[in-house]
Amino acid sequence: MTPRMMPTAVGATAMLVAALAVPPALMGPVAMATPTQARATWPHLGLIAVQQTLTIPKAPNQPIVVDPDIWVASYGSDFRLDVRRADYTAPITVTQVTSAPQGAQERRLPASVVGNGWNGLNDFMRFTLRNAHGTVVFSSQITFCPDADAERATPTSPATDPYPYECGSSDPFPLGEVWGLPQGWAADPFGSVGAPGPLNIAIGKYRATVSIAPRYRTLFGISAGSATATVGIDVVDGSAADRAADPVPLSDTARAIGAALPTVPTMAHPPRAALPQLTALPAWGIATTSQSGHDWLDFGATVWVSADAPLDVEGFHVAGSSLMAAYQYFWQDGKVIGQARVGTMGYYPQPGYENWHFQQFAQYQLLSADKKLVVRSHKLGFCIAATDGVDLLVPNAIWRPSFVGLTGQCGQAGALWVQEYLPLGWGDTYKQSLPGQAFDITSLPNGVYYIEIIANPLHQLYELSEVGNISLREVILGGTKGHRTVRVPAWNGIDPEG
């Protein structure tokens, strides 16, 4: 059982709404292609800047590493390179391969794009860092491996990447490799070679620019607008950056951005067999604590999938914003059969919370004895993941998920895409023990209350029914300020506390 703390999203501003009024940059050439371009079999390559500004804390007298979170994407078709040598005395050759209605097409590329190595396309791009005065403080050329650290870039991208995980080999004897990006996927060029650094630069504001080299622009027909991306870099005092800030809730404007996003194929009425049933378990692990002159009621909350299919929520970066658009994917007989837009994800950057979090998964409230709202938990964001097996004997339950807990589930700040997956039979548990997440009971009179756990509170997730979405757990508060107590009657004869 893995208790988790509250991560919540940074709210969007009017800048986000303005950004959504034009075709998002992340869609690249696909979004703006003419009918002729759309029929082309050769891929379109382009850069994606995930964020407009990055903040990097710097410890005193210590260098920093600068990862600009700029990706290389392929649109229209797969970007595939076959790299081989006939034998160990023959030179390396590079062939670009693409599919076409009349069959695969190939073209030989200059051997100089790889030189004598197997690590990727030599000097594919240049990374340049300028200070606030425009002076170059660092510049380097970057080798690009299409296989490295690839992620989906759009909701219509293929679900899986068939290409290898890396370029090159740990031994010196490769004979043939395939480097590739599926259409609609993007690779992190800094993941394979490492972000630039360590850099001994001062605290201040900088601009990082990544530009694809002219010879590759010509070789792959990359437009000028797709070949360069710039990101602001704020290097700040590390000691100040470590101070926790109050989480900023997602604004109502941000919650309503769905209509402004690009239209994607959806399934308005998925079959029942492809829908999960979210069930809220009663609160547990209930206790009182005192901190900073306040009394708090701590509790654990678990929501699980009790039938008939898994909950699969995936986020895709919204260009020019701090948000991801969230889609629910519908599974039937082990396959994805459809999708629907279900809300947003936000990134919470505080140390210990660094993940993308879905905004519409659950809500926690403290009710009075007559079931009226008294206190609402400030928890807004959820990194959905399997933490507890609740009933692994329900039909089609997964006994061994790919991940248990947070590992691998919810991405980092520079992610283009995250998949948050809750298998059938498994629950997702959060321990509400931080101020703002726990209920503030400082001024509440002693007496009977109810902890209410609500799954799918905004009714945006598709599920079999809303039966079981709400649970209530009786608690009895007592004691005096600074020394509050709680008694918890057993629930159906289970879990008596206090």
Buried (B, 14 or more C-beta within 10 A) or exposed (E): EBEBBBBBBBBBEEEBBEBBEEEBBBBBBBBEBEEEEEEBEBBBBBBBBBBBEBEBBBEEEEEBEBBBBBBBBBBBBBBBBBBBBEEEEEEBBBEBBBEEEEEEEEEEBEEEBBEEEBBBBBBBBBBBBBBEEEEEBBEEEBBBBBBBBBBBBBBBBEEEBEBBEBBBEEEEEBEEBBBBBBBBBBBBBBBBBEBBBEBEBEBBEBBBBBBBBEEBBEBBBBEEEBBBBBBBBBBBEBEEBEEEEEBBBBBEEBBEBBEBBBEBEEBEEBEBBBBBBBBBBBBBBBBBEEEEEBBBBBBBBBBBBBBBBBBBBBBBBBBBBBBBBBBBBBBBEEEEBBBBBBBBBBBBBBEEBBBBBBBBBBBBBBBBEEEEEBBEBBBBBBBBBBBBBBBEEBEBBBEEBEEBBBEEBBBEBBBBBBBBBBBBBBBBBBBBBBEBBBBBBEEBEEEBBBBBBBBBBEEBBBBBEEEBBBBBBBBBBEEEEEEBBBBBEEBEEEBEBE
